[in-house]
Amino acid sequence: MRESDLYAPVKAHLEAQGYEVKAEIGDCDILARRGDEPAVVVELKLTFSLALVMQGVARQTLFDHVYLAVPVATERGWKLRYKDVIRLCRRLGLGLLAVRIGDPPHVEAHLDPGQYAPRKNSRRAGRLIREFDRRVGDPNVGGASGVKHVTAYRQDALRCAHLLAAKGPCKASVVAAETGVARAGAMMRTDHYGWFNRVERGIYALSPSGHAAIAEYGAIDL
């Protein structure tokens, strides 16, 4: 397939909507006009790529209505990232056309160009700010993968683990008072990481996994 194979189906799609269509007007793959309405630009590529997005953004310096046209997504194509592709195009104000080469050919508009004002997820943003404020120091390395991230919750659990390692079995209230972790009792009771053993009601000891965690995270700033 060649990029030029996309032209005829896209042209027919636009002409069916009343546009006059011409190819290779300046840097534009396709330029279309319908009466006195704003012009429409379509950029053609065989795959959805950064190069195509950059072309579309460049055309937005000339016209407001810019579409990106690519062949219909396949399991190996942009279908794998369909939601991300749509989100990116919407964020940039770009339209997206999917072209099926066949008999007959078919063009489907997955997204029309338009201004985008993202709705903020204030609840999720609030959780992130609280995590930032609660976390002590900067124990993680940005961009690292395949490693356990140290969260504020894990830091609190480690504080409890260090106290139990030093003092032996303790009441939850003592752990909370001496570590400053108000939720110590709930954390040890829930035992999300498997670090704590309940000795008797309200009293907890460090498990073998807890000792291993101290050895693993011992250098973390608590």
C-alpha positions as CSV (number, residue, x, y, z in Angstrom):
1,M,0.0,0.0,0.0
2,R,1.1,3.6,-0.7
3,E,0.0,6.8,0.9
4,S,-1.5,7.8,-2.5
5,D,-3.9,4.8,-2.2
6,L,-5.6,6.6,0.6
7,Y,-6.3,9.7,-1.5
8,A,-9.3,8.5,-3.6
9,P,-11.3,7.1,-0.7
10,V,-10.8,10.3,1.4
11,K,-11.6,12.5,-1.6
12,A,-14.8,10.6,-2.2
13,H,-15.7,10.8,1.5
14,L,-15.3,14.6,1.5
15,E,-17.0,15.1,-1.8
16,A,-20.0,13.1,-0.6
17,Q,-20.3,15.8,2.1
18,G,-20.3,18.6,-0.5
19,Y,-16.6,19.6,-0.4
20,E,-14.5,20.5,-3.4
21,V,-11.2,18.6,-2.9
22,K,-7.7,19.1,-4.3
23,A,-4.5,17.4,-3.5
24,E,-1.0,18.7,-2.8
25,I,-1.9,22.3,-2.1
26,G,1.4,23.6,-0.7
27,D,2.4,21.3,2.1
28,C,-1.1,19.9,2.6
29,D,-1.8,16.4,1.3
30,I,-5.5,17.3,0.9
31,L,-7.2,20.7,1.1
32,A,-11.1,20.8,0.9
33,R,-13.5,23.6,0.8
34,R,-17.3,23.9,1.0
35,G,-18.7,27.2,0.2
36,D,-17.7,29.9,2.7
37,E,-17.0,27.4,5.5
38,P,-13.5,27.1,6.9
39,A,-11.1,24.9,4.9
40,V,-10.4,21.3,5.9
41,V,-7.0,19.8,5.7
42,V,-6.2,16.1,5.7
43,E,-2.8,14.6,6.1
44,L,-2.2,11.0,4.9
45,K,0.1,8.3,6.4
46,L,0.2,4.5,6.3
47,T,0.6,4.3,10.1
48,F,-0.3,6.5,13.0
49,S,3.0,7.9,14.1
50,L,4.7,10.9,15.7
51,A,5.6,12.2,12.3
52,L,1.9,12.3,11.3
53,V,1.0,14.0,14.5
54,M,3.7,16.6,14.0
55,Q,2.4,17.2,10.4
56,G,-1.1,17.7,11.8
57,V,0.1,20.2,14.4
58,A,2.0,22.1,11.8
59,R,-1.1,22.4,9.6
60,Q,-3.0,23.8,12.6
61,T,-0.9,26.9,12.3
62,L,-2.7,27.5,9.0
63,F,-6.2,26.0,9.5
64,D,-8.4,25.0,12.4
65,H,-9.9,21.9,10.9
66,V,-7.2,19.3,10.4
67,Y,-7.7,15.5,10.1
68,L,-5.1,12.7,10.2
69,A,-6.0,9.8,7.8
70,V,-4.6,6.3,8.2
71,P,-5.6,2.8,7.1
72,V,-8.1,1.0,9.3
73,A,-6.5,-0.2,12.5
74,T,-5.4,-3.9,12.7
75,E,-4.3,-6.0,15.7
76,R,-0.7,-5.0,14.9
77,G,-1.5,-1.3,14.2
78,W,-2.8,1.6,16.2
79,K,-5.8,-0.5,17.4
80,L,-3.6,-1.7,20.2
81,R,-3.4,1.9,21.5
82,Y,-6.8,3.1,20.2
83,K,-7.9,4.9,23.4
84,D,-4.5,6.6,23.7
85,V,-4.6,7.6,20.0
86,I,-8.1,9.1,20.4
87,R,-7.1,10.9,23.6
88,L,-4.0,12.4,22.0
89,C,-5.9,13.6,18.9
90,R,-8.7,15.1,21.0
91,R,-6.1,16.8,23.3
92,L,-4.4,18.3,20.2
93,G,-7.7,19.2,18.5
94,L,-7.0,16.9,15.6
95,G,-9.5,14.8,13.7
96,L,-8.9,11.1,12.8
97,L,-10.1,9.3,9.7
98,A,-9.8,5.5,9.3
99,V,-9.5,4.4,5.6
100,R,-10.5,1.0,4.4
101,I,-9.1,0.1,1.0
102,G,-11.4,-2.3,-0.6
103,D,-14.4,-2.7,-2.9
104,P,-16.0,-0.5,-2.1
105,P,-13.5,1.6,-0.1
106,H,-14.8,3.2,3.1
107,V,-13.8,6.1,5.3
108,E,-14.9,6.4,9.0
109,A,-14.5,9.5,11.1
110,H,-13.4,8.4,14.5
111,L,-12.9,11.9,15.7
112,D,-13.7,15.4,14.4
113,P,-11.3,18.4,15.1
114,G,-12.3,20.7,17.9
115,Q,-11.0,22.6,20.8
116,Y,-10.4,20.5,23.9
117,A,-10.6,21.6,27.5
118,P,-9.7,18.5,29.7
119,R,-11.9,17.9,32.7
120,K,-9.7,17.6,35.7
121,N,-10.0,14.6,38.0
122,S,-9.8,16.5,41.2
123,R,-10.2,13.5,43.4
124,R,-7.3,11.6,41.9
125,A,-5.2,14.8,41.9
126,G,-5.9,15.2,45.6
127,R,-4.7,11.6,46.3
128,L,-1.5,12.3,44.5
129,I,-0.9,15.6,46.4
130,R,-1.6,13.8,49.7
131,E,0.8,11.0,48.7
132,F,3.5,13.7,47.9
133,D,3.0,15.4,51.3
134,R,3.0,12.2,53.3
135,R,6.0,10.6,51.6
136,V,9.3,11.2,53.5
137,G,12.3,12.1,51.2
138,D,12.5,10.8,47.7
139,P,13.1,7.1,47.9
140,N,12.3,6.1,44.3
141,V,14.1,6.6,41.0
142,G,12.0,8.2,38.3
143,G,11.4,6.0,35.2
144,A,12.6,2.8,37.0
145,S,10.6,-0.3,36.1
146,G,10.4,-3.8,37.6
147,V,11.1,-2.5,41.1
148,K,8.8,-1.9,44.1
149,H,7.9,1.7,44.6
150,V,8.2,3.1,48.1
151,T,4.9,4.8,49.0
152,A,4.0,6.7,52.1
153,Y,2.0,3.7,53.2
154,R,5.0,1.4,52.8
155,Q,7.1,4.0,54.8
156,D,4.6,3.9,57.6
157,A,4.7,0.1,57.6
158,L,8.5,0.1,57.7
159,R,8.4,2.5,60.8
160,C,6.2,0.0,62.5
161,A,8.4,-2.9,61.5
162,H,11.6,-1.2,62.7
163,L,10.0,-0.6,66.1
164,L,8.9,-4.2,66.5
165,A,12.3,-5.4,65.4
166,A,13.9,-3.3,68.1
167,K,11.4,-3.9,71.0
168,G,9.7,-7.2,70.2
169,P,6.0,-7.8,70.4
170,C,4.1,-4.6,71.2
171,K,0.6,-3.2,71.7
172,A,-0.7,-1.4,68.6
173,S,-1.1,1.7,70.7
174,V,2.5,1.7,71.7
175,V,3.6,1.3,68.1
176,A,1.4,4.2,67.1
177,A,2.7,6.5,69.9
178,E,6.4,5.7,69.4
179,T,6.4,5.8,65.6
180,G,3.9,8.6,65.1
181,V,2.0,6.4,62.7
182,A,-1.6,7.0,63.8
183,R,-2.9,4.2,61.6
184,A,-0.4,1.6,63.0
185,G,-3.1,-0.6,64.5
186,A,-5.1,-0.7,61.3
187,M,-2.0,-1.4,59.2
188,M,-0.8,-4.3,61.3
189,R,-4.3,-5.7,61.6
190,T,-4.8,-5.6,57.8
191,D,-1.2,-6.7,57.3
192,H,-1.1,-5.8,53.6
193,Y,2.5,-6.8,53.1
194,G,2.6,-9.9,55.4
195,W,5.1,-8.3,57.7
196,F,3.2,-8.6,61.0
197,N,2.0,-11.5,63.2
198,R,-0.9,-11.0,65.7
199,V,0.4,-12.5,69.0
200,E,-2.9,-11.8,70.8
201,R,-5.6,-9.2,70.7
202,G,-4.0,-5.8,70.1
203,I,-0.4,-7.1,70.3
204,Y,1.8,-7.7,67.2
205,A,5.2,-9.1,66.4
206,L,7.4,-8.9,63.3
207,S,7.1,-11.8,60.9
208,P,10.0,-13.3,58.9
209,S,8.8,-11.3,55.9
210,G,9.0,-8.2,58.0
211,H,12.6,-8.9,59.0
212,A,13.4,-9.4,55.3
213,A,11.7,-6.1,54.4
214,I,13.9,-4.3,57.0
215,A,17.0,-5.8,55.4
216,E,15.7,-4.8,51.9
217,Y,14.6,-1.3,52.7
218,G,16.9,-0.5,55.6
219,A,18.6,2.4,53.9
220,I,15.3,4.2,53.1
221,D,14.8,7.6,54.8
222,L,12.0,7.1,57.3
